[in-house]
Structures are given as C-alpha cells and as structure tokens.
C-alpha cells in the first residue's frame, strides 16, 4: 500500500507539472520523510531542496518516488546543527553553492567521483569538520569551499582537480595536511590564507602564485618552488616570518626571495669548492677564485660560499691554496666536495 501510494503521488505530481509546459521545474516542494524535493519535469530528476530531520548520520537518497535524486540545491542543509556525517547516493551529480554551509556539527565528508559539479561555499563555516576527501570528478575547488572550517586538519584532492579558487581554504587554521597538490595548475588569491600548513611543495605545473595565497600562515616554515614559477605576488607569503623558500639556482623564485629578503636554500645545493658551478672540482676552480681576487669574476650567494673552501666567511688566497692542497690529496679539515646550501637570501 505504501508503494502504491507513493507511486500515485509521483504520477500525480508529474501529470500536473507536465501540463505546465512553460515551467521547467516545479515550484512546489514535495516531502518524502524529512527530505524535501522539487522535480525537473523535462530532465525527469528530483532536486533535494530541504531537510527537516535531526539525524546525526544522513544519507542522501537515490530516488524520490522512483525519480533519481541528482542535485542537492543551494542551502539545502544550511545551518543544520545535527548532521555529523553525510553520504551521497551514486545518483547525485551536483552539490550546489552553500548546500552545507554552517553545518557546525559536520565532522567529515567524502565526495565520490559520481559527483561532477560542486558549487561555491559548499562547506563554508563547518567549524567541526576535521577531514575532507574530495574524490569528485571536478577540475576545481570553488571559491570559499572550506572557508572558516577552523577544525579541518586534512584534505585529499582528486587527480582531476587542477585549480583552487579564491579563499577555498582560507582561515582553516588547523589544516596541516593536503594531498593532491601535485596536479594543481592554478591558484586564486587567498587560496590557503591563514591555514596551519607547515610545509608545502608547489607543483611543477603552476606558473603563478597570486596575492596572499599563503599569507599569514604562521606555522609555514618551508615552501619549495619549482623552476616553472614565473610570477609571484609580493604578498604571496606576507607575514610568514619563519618561512624559508626552497628554490632552484638562477630561477625566478630565487630572485623573488632575494628581492623580498626571504631566507632560501638552493635545492640540490652546490659542492664546496665548486666555485665556477660546473659540478666538477678541479684546477679551474682555483683559477676562478684567483680571477675573483683580481676582480675579473664575481662570486655571490651560494657560489661565494662554495669558493670559501676553508669556511671562514671570507674568500681570499687561502681558499685557493686550500683547494690546491685538496686536489693533490693533502689531508685538510674542510669537507670539500660535500653539498652545501645557502640558508639566507644574502651573500654569506
């Protein structure tokens, strides 16, 4: 009897809506238990628009009166304080903007790859959320998706995600772990503003870091920048006082670090004694030091440090002598040939 009743309601709803050919979707909300739906009469799909329940574990249904539920609409669960966990049936394809905004008890979320569209501010202000697994088949994490999720500790992004929108993780002060960044090709402003990230490796496909992308990340101590980077906003790492950048020698990132007085290390380093930077320690390095002393060559930054073979903070004739002794296998106390790193943007 229950099934027959539901079927009759379904047929009744669609017979009425089908007669209104100028109307694309129903303006009448139909409830099935705690869930409220609108129906798209042309697409033959149900849109979940409201939830009046108080369950802590919520599973989005696959069907309403035999019609597949494909969309969770704007603000459908907004400010619901009961939900702790939510799961989505395989029929659901779209989560629209603000759908779960302000669900302050929501602790975790997993979005599987049957979902192909996510709206802005989807989990904004979910202050109890601790983890998010985004396996959705989407190319972007939209604007303000996890804004102000202050308990969020870990995020996993699908391989399909190549873009992170404006302020997507802004104010996620507990966020220390994010997996999947290696596929990112573009960031928008404040993407990780004021997060708890401690280290970050910028992916090789990224060419630009916009303003305040990692600003006010007080725990950020190391950011590794690839050679692909060709544009970094002056405020990209603003007020990250403990930050050291990992850069490739002669890269745009190295110049950025020097221009903004940010400590950095050269990724891969340089061998102590390799004054001319050819990755070989030989008599040519002795000659290069001598030419430097004659003001015929320049030595700056890590190359100055490499030429300082006795590690006394100077580059003088004693360094050339020290290197000559090394080349004739004379035992010396300095680790010539070992890789060294520059730990400051200024010459040492």
N, C-alpha and C positions, 0 to 999 in steps of 0.2 A: 504493500500500500504506500509506503514512504517513497519507494522508487517511482511508482505511478504518479504520485502527487508531484514529485519534483519534475518529472518529465512533462506533465501537463503545464506546470508553471513555465518551464523552459519554452515549450511550444507557444504558450500564450504570449510570453514576452516577445519572442521573435516574430510572431504573426503581427503584433501591434507595430513593432519597430519597422518591419519590412514594408509596411504600408506607408510609412513616412519616408518616402524615397529621398526627400531633400535633406534629411537629417542623417549625418554619417554615424553618429554614436548616440546611444541612449542617454537622456538627461535624468533618468530615474535610476536610483541605486537599489539594487536587489540584494537582499541579505541571505546568506546561507550560513547559519550559525553566527559566529562572531565576525565573519568576513562580509564586507560589502563590495558589490561589483557593479560596474557599468558594462554594457555589451556593445561591441562594434558589429553592427549588422552586416556590413559589407565584408569585413575580414573574417567574420564568424569566430570571434575571440572574445574572451572575458578580460576585463581590466580590473584588478583589485584596487579599490579606491579607499577603503576604510577598514579598520579593525577595532572592534569594541570589546575584545576579550582582555583577560588579565593573566593569561598563562605565561610562565617564565620561558618555556620552550615552545617556539612557534614554527610550524612547518607550512610553507605557502602551498596551498592545494594545487593539484594538477588540473582539476576540472571544476567548473561550477555548472550544475545541471547539464552535464555532458559536453559543455563547451570548454575548450582548453584555455587555461589562465596563462596569458603570455606577458602581461605587463603589471608591474607594481607602480602605481601612478604617484604623482607629486604629493608629498606629505602624507602618504597613506598611513604610516606608523609614527608620524612626527610627535615627539614629546610623550611617547608611551614609556612609562617608567617601570613596567613589569617585565618586559622582554629581556631575557639574559642570553638566549641563543636563538638563532633563526636559520632555517634551511630552506632551500628553494627546490621545487619540483623541476624536472627536466623540461617541462613545457614553458617555463618562464624564460623570456628572452631579453626583457628590458626592465631596468630599475631606473625610474625617473628621478629628477632632481629632488633633494630634500626628503626622500622617501623614509629614511630612518633618522633624520636629524633630531637631536635632543633625546634620543633613547638612552637615558643616563644609566640604565642597568645593563645594557648590552655589553657582554664581556668578550665575545669573539665573533668573527664572521668568516665564512668561507664561501667564495663565489666561484662556482664551477664554470667550465668552458661552454656550457649551453647558453650562458648569458652573453649577449653580444653588444649590449648598449648600457652604459652607466651614466647617469646624469650628475650634475654638479651638486656639491654639498651633501652627497648621499649619506655620509655618516658623521656629518658635522656635529660637534658638541656631544658626542657619545663618550662621556668622560670616564666611564668604567671599562671601555674596550681595551684589552691588553694585546690582542693579536689579530691580524688580518691576513688571510690568504686569498690573493686575487688571481685565480686561475681563469678568469673570464677571457673570452676571445675578443679583447678590445685592444686598440692601439694606444689609448691614452688613459691616464688617471686624471679625471677632470678637475677643474677649479674647485678648491676648498673641500675636496672629497673627505678628508680626515681632519679638517681644521679644528683645533682645540680638543683633540682626543688626548687629553693630558696623561692618561694611563697607558697609552699604546706603546708597547715595548718592541714588538717585532712585526715586520711586514714582509711578505713574499709576493713578488710580482711575476706574472706570466711572461713567457718569452715573447709574446705578441706585443707587450707594452713597450713602446718606443718614445713616449712623451709623457711628461709630468707637468700638469697645469699649475696655474697661479695659486700659490699658497696651499697646495694639495696636502702637505703635511705640516703646515705652519702651526706653531705652538704645541706640537707633540713633544713635550719636554722630556718624556720618558723613553722616547724612541732611540734605541741603541743599535738595532739590527735591521737592515733592509737588504733582502736578497733579490736579485734580478736586475740590478742597475747596469749590468754589463751590456744590456740591449738598448739602453736609452740613447736617443739621438737628439733630443731637445728638452730643455728645461724652460719653464717660465719663471717670472720673478717670484721670490719668496717661497720657492717650492719646498725648501727644508728650513725655513726661517725658525729660529729658536727651538730646534729639536735637540735631543740628547745625544746625537751622533758623536762618537769618539774618534773614529777613523772613517775615511771614505776614499774609494778609488773611482775617479771619474772615468767613465768608459771611453774607449778609443773612437767611437763614432760621434762623440759630442764635440762640437767646434766652438760653442759659445756658452759662457756662464753669466747669466744676466744678474741684474742688481739684487742684492740681499738674498741670493739663492741659499747661502749657508750662513747668513749673518746672525749674530747673537747666539751662536752655538757654543756655549761657554765650555763644554766638555770636549770640543773638537780639537785634537792635538796634532792630527796628521791628515793631510789631503794629498793624494797622488794625482798629478795632472799629466795627461798624455801629450804627445807631440802634436796631436790633431787640433788642440786648442789654439784658436787664433783670435779670440776676443774674450776678455774677462772684465766685467764691470768693476770699477774702482771700489764699489761697496759689496761685491760678491761675498767677501769674508769679513765684513765690517764687524769690529769689536770682538773677534775671535782671538783674544790676547795670547792664548797658549799655543797657537797654531804654528806648525812647521809644514811647508809645502815640499812634496817630492816632485822634482822637475827633471826633465832631460836637458843636458847641456846645450847651450845656444838656442834653446826653444823660446817661444813666445812666453811661456809660463815662467821661465827663469827671469826674463826681462821684467815681467809683471811683478815678480817677487822683489826684485831689486828696486824697481820704481816705487813700490809701496812699502819698502823697508820691512818685508815679511821674511823671517828666517826660512831657509830652504836647504835641502840636500840635493845633490846631483844623483839621480837614480843610476845605479851601476858604479858611480864613483870614478875615480882616476887613480892609477897606480902612483904611489910615492916614488918620485924620481922621473916620472914621465912628463918632463917639462914642456915638450913640444906636442904632446897629446897625439901621438901616433900609435899608442898602445904597445910600444916597444921601448925598453930601457937600454940605451946604448950610448956610444960616444957623442952622438948627435945631441943628446940631452945636455951633456956637458957643454958643448958648443953653444947651445941655445941659452944656457944660463950665462955664459960669458958674454954673449951678444946682448943679453938683457942688461948686464952690468955696464956694458958700453953704450947703453941707450939705443941699441939697434933693434930691439924686440920689446914687446910688452908682456907682462905677466900680471894677471888679475884673478881674483876669486880663487877657485879651486886649483887653477893652474899655478898660481903663486904658491899655494900650499904644497902642491906636488913638487915644485922646484926647491922648496925648503927641506932639503933632504936630511938635515940634522935636527929638524923640528924645534928650532929655537925662536921661531917667529920672524926671522929675517931671511932674505935671500941675498947671499953675498958669496965671495970667492970660496969660503969654507964649504959651501954646499956643493960647488963644482968639484972641489977636492974630495969631499966625502963620496960623491958619486963615482969619481975615478977609482977610489980605493975599492968600492963595491964591485966595479967592473973587472978588477984584477983579483977578485976573490979574497980581498983582505977583510978580515972579520971586523964588522962595525956594529955598534949597538942599535942602530936605527933600522926599522923594518922596511927597507927599500924594496919595492915590488909589491907590497901589500896595498889593497884598495883603500883609499881614504875618501872621506865625504866632507863636503862643506856644510857646516851647521849654522851658517849665518849668511844673509844676503850681502854682507860686506866682505871686503877682502880681508883675509887673515894674515 
